[in-house]
Amino acid sequence: MTNNHSKGRAIALLPIAVFLLFFIGSGLITGDFYSMPAIVGFLIALIIAFLQNKKLSFVQKLRLASTGVGDENILTMCLIFLAAGAFSGAVRAAGGVESTVNLGLSILPGNMAVAGLFAIGCFISISMGTSVGTIALAPIAAGISDKTGFPMAICAGAVVCGAMFGDNLSIISDTTIAAVKTQGCDMRDKFRENFKIVLPAAIITLGLFYFLGNTNEYQVNGNLDYSLIKVLPYLFVLIGAVSGVNVFVILIIGTVLSMLVGLGTGMFTATKMFTHVGNGIMSMYDITVISIIVACIITLIKEYGGIDFVLNFIKSRISSTKGGELGIAALALLVDICTANNTVAIVMAGPIAKDISEEFGVTPRRSASLLDMFSSMGQGLIPYGAQLLAAASLTGLNPFAIIPYCFYPLLMGISGLIFIFIKNKD
């Protein structure tokens, strides 16, 4: 079925507005952002989406929604969630989280712990090319919070920031590949252009996390005993990421390794081994179901003309090179807000961005960088994005509690805007 709304329809975006109204509104009214589970808000939004567009029958809408769920990006994301959950459950039961936290705090001064989390997250994400896979570090963030007294939200925010760094910059990231392909530029040129823009944001983020941790208010509590063999699964994940091993292979082997370590050290018996893995997988059920529901909503919004409305709204307001760059940035950000998936946002906005770049003299490498940066900015800040939802699920937090500490995505966007205004010509 094709979309016949060439100019799009603003009303098609209503489900997103309804979700934000209920989810944020309930928190503001009750003073507790945990009062409404995210999945309830999304179900309400899905009902609204099904009630829209009387020209399509319920069966047709259901068929459309199912095509969204079957999208390669959605399925891949859900499988990563489950693999990350299995690894998290196994490595935690094997004592890997506690040993890794204790080892880290033994090596690094306590006031460097949060900044170190961000740096490690950057390293893993740029090596592995996936932000969702990097969020598997969240249990370590929770452990550091318990040991040092740092607020859990700050530690989780450091992981999300590190994850978004590589998601935007890694040459094997889906977003980078999509941006380069849609804009027709060389991967190396895009990386160079992108790196010089985001480097200041990364340095400032590192400084902010160091500043937050550099206080006598938080001290390391308890003993810091660790076992190197229990740290082995995390070391494997780190080395595998650097070596370019596929994220699924890394997490599956890491899970098996954690099970063997747990058995070998007597942390659990063979009869309990798979129970711990299953518990880890079940902890990711909510985020997996939410991802499926969001895919349904976004597919219907796209069919109703919501995405077309955003694309045309931006393109019709551009009149210069600087305006073209701002338009591409706004396009990437708004489409990501509407789709909750930065790779999908780049694929959808890419052809329009290409037209804008050719018409207003924006170089392909600049266009690709802007697409990747601003879609990643949105992805790292929206409370219904996979990254924040996964981090919240693994730490027991609400996404809104983590957002204030998502410094890097925001600073990346600010850095991008400054770059547009001070250097809009090559």
Buried (B, 14 or more C-beta within 10 A) or exposed (E): EEBEBEEBBEEBBBBBEBBBBBBBEBBEEEEEBBEBEBBBBBBBBBEBBBEBBEEBEEEEBEEBBEEBBEBEBBBBBBBBBBBBBBBBBBBBBBBBBBBBBBBBBEEBEBBBBBBBBBBBBBBBBBBBBBBBBBBBBBBBBBBBBBBBEBBBBBBBBBBBBBBBBBBBBBEBBBBBBBBBBBBBBEBEBBBEBBEEBBEBBBEBBBEBBBEBBBEEEBEBEEEBEBBEBBBBBBBBBBEBBEEEBBBEEBBBBBBBBBBBBBBEBEBBEEEEBBEBBBBBBEBBBBBBBBBBBBBBBBBBBBBBBBBBBBBBBBBEEBEEBBBBBBBBBBBBBBBBBBBBBBBBBBBBBBEBBBEBBBEBBBBBBBBBBBBBBBBBBBBBBBBBBBBBBBBBBBBEBBBBBBBEBBBBBBBBBBBBBEBBEEEBEE
